[in-house]
Amino acid sequence: MSEKKSSSQELQSPKGMRDLMGDEYYRFQGFFEKAQEIAVYYGFQPIETPTLENEEVFLKGVGEGTDVVDKEMYTIKTKGGDKLVMKPENTASLMRAYLEHGMLSQPQPVYMYGYGPRFRHDKPQKGRYRQFYQFDLDIIGKTGAVLDATIIEVAMLILKEAGVPNPMIKINSIGDKDSRKEYIKHLTNYYKKHISDLGAIDRARLKTNPMRILDSKDPKTIEINIDAPQSLNYLNSESKKHFKEVIEYLDECGINYEIDHTLVRGLDYYSQTVFEFFTPAKEEGEKMIALGGGGRYDYLAKIIGSKKDIPAVGCAFGVDRILDVATESLDPKIKKEPKVFFIQLGFEAKLKSFQIIEILRKRKIPVKHSLSKDNLSSQLSIAEKLEVPYTIIFGQKEAMDGTVIIRDMKTRSQDIVKLTDLAEYTKKMK
Ligand code: HAM
């Protein structure tokens, strides 16, 4: 029998999910604004897919046998019996949207960005939440190393402008279908030779998805992985050429990269180029922090129901992690420091308060107030605490005369200004 929760427990947000507010809220908004701005200048257009998606999209797209699908999905059974999933990632949804809206008839490729909450039922810990936020960049409809390079270049610009210290990428190629088939054959043979040293999870992976063993956290497997066959050695000439060109672009753009033979990514849909974005650990002895990841996913469209393959490449950032390591914070446009504290005294004045606040809003002057308060000293003390440069005092007399008193909080000088002149007067307020 489950224990009855105490009322304080009931009043907590669900485990691994948190309220975003105050400065943290502004930092998220500031990041989203900056990332969108950069994306838009590089020709990406916005798209937001629903928070819920048919389960099938992820079962097929991300793949059974991956952690995301096997362990981490929040699946909801609707009253009508449909199975919907709280989006654990955006790529499968994006491809669904591309196909559903016939975007193939638009000029190709289609550049898209999107952001929002994602949900994974993982063990919450530092940098790992059950509700977290991603910013995605994707280019769907054409292949070509220049498109992989576009994603990486734009992503790197975003990381730099967000104040991430020393961002770098680890990159690898797992090749196209043919190369991958060849590689998996050799990889499977290799692991079969070491099967007695593999743990239960990795043995199961040998049957479902041997490349995932390269991602293993098991210390014994990590040792076995040192000599495992490397995908780059099994690329056919086309895949080799593609990867070589991507690297040439990275050199040309001066991007800090490292080729990592063990990088295969935890989602099934990737082919060819795969990469992850990192920043160095904050403290010695800790691992580098993965801020985002992505790659090519040329076969995803067909996996989720398209008649033909549609080449695509993209990445997603973990915004929570970026903001945790960023050394500067970007102020969003909606963050406004109050310039004026508005004080009203007496019912006549209170009645007309909105007229004055509205004159100021139209002049783009952010105002704080405490309209439920009645006396001067309590309102003045809030104004002092907020350190606003000006207060506007509006009492019974001013309400009758159609004037306001404007006090410069620094010099303590005051002006009496007609309401009809207030908009003009604000030009003088520094
Ligand atoms: P992913 O590697 O699963 O890729 O996630 C991308 C990033 O999201 C990770 O590098 C990490 O920073 C962040 N992240 C993942 N799980 C959590 C979590 N539980 N808490 C906090 N942050 C987390 C994808 O999701 C692909 N859809 C990327 C992509 C886009 N590929 C092509 N287009």
Residues whose N, C-alpha, C, O or C-beta is under 5 A from the ligand:
A	BS01	HAM	E89 N90 T91 R120 D122 G127 R128 Y129 F132 L137 A290 L291 G292 G293 G294 G295 G314 C315 A316 F317 G318 D320 R321
